Amino acid sequence: MDDACVSSTVTYIDTAAKIKASRYRTPRNNLNCSLVVRARPMDQLVAVVRDMSSSCKYTMVTAYDGENRNRKIQDMCGSSEYSLPRRSFTSSQNAMVFTLSTSSVSTSCTYDIIVTSYSTGSCSFGFECNNGRCIDSSLSCNGYNNCGDNSDETLCSNAVVLGAGIIVAIVLGGCFVVICLPIIIVVSILRRRRAYYARF
């Protein structure tokens, strides 16, 4: 957000977007910019803070509900995302505004926020979260908490582990059949022949 900071930017999303600090970790001094994230007209937004580390005295990211900034959701800063009042929050409309303010003192900071468009009600073509939100099906099992309750990621790790276990079992079973079984058969035949010739 800070590397493309202008006075105000509007971003339209159909599924999800990531707001994060630039790779340099030290934003420019005296920034005061905003990013409007807008979903489809009937959708709402859920934001999940994945990483937050900044000095509240020098750098602040603030989230607002709607485009007019009448309702502040929360200020985000501190030593960790776990120190925030809420790591996940939603809009009541189809837009959120995120502002970035820095002081005249240079200091490093990190922030990483996933913003996802969701609908409520019927979810016939999307992924239905445990909390009733409907997100785009392409966001399920992508490694990000797009639902806000992590239900789009919970079954994925179990399926991957189960899939890997099944693959290992098939490979080991195949190795046994291809390599070990013929050896056992040959050894068994040779022992019978030795026993047969040993009698004479």
Sequence and secondary structure as in RCSB ss.txt:
>XXXX:A:sequence
MDDACVSSTVTYIDTAAKIKASRYRTPRNNLNCSLVVRARPMDQLVAVVRDMSSSCKYTMVTAYDGENRNRKIQD
MCGSSEYSLPRRSFTSSQNAMVFTLSTSSVSTSCTYDIIVTSYSTGSCSFGFECNNGRCIDSSLSCNGYNNCGDN
SDETLCSNAVVLGAGIIVAIVLGGCFVVICLPIIIVVSILRRRRAYYARF
>XXXX:A:secstr
 GGG  SEEEEE SSEEEEE  TTSS  TT EEEEEEE  TT EEEEEEEEEEB TTTEEEEEEESTT  EEEEE
E BS GGGSS SEEE SSSEEEEEEEE SS    EEEEEEEEEB S  SSSEE TTS EE GGGTTSSS  SSSS
TTTHHHHHHHHHHHHHHHHHHHHHHIIIIIHHHHHHHHHHHHHHHHHHT 
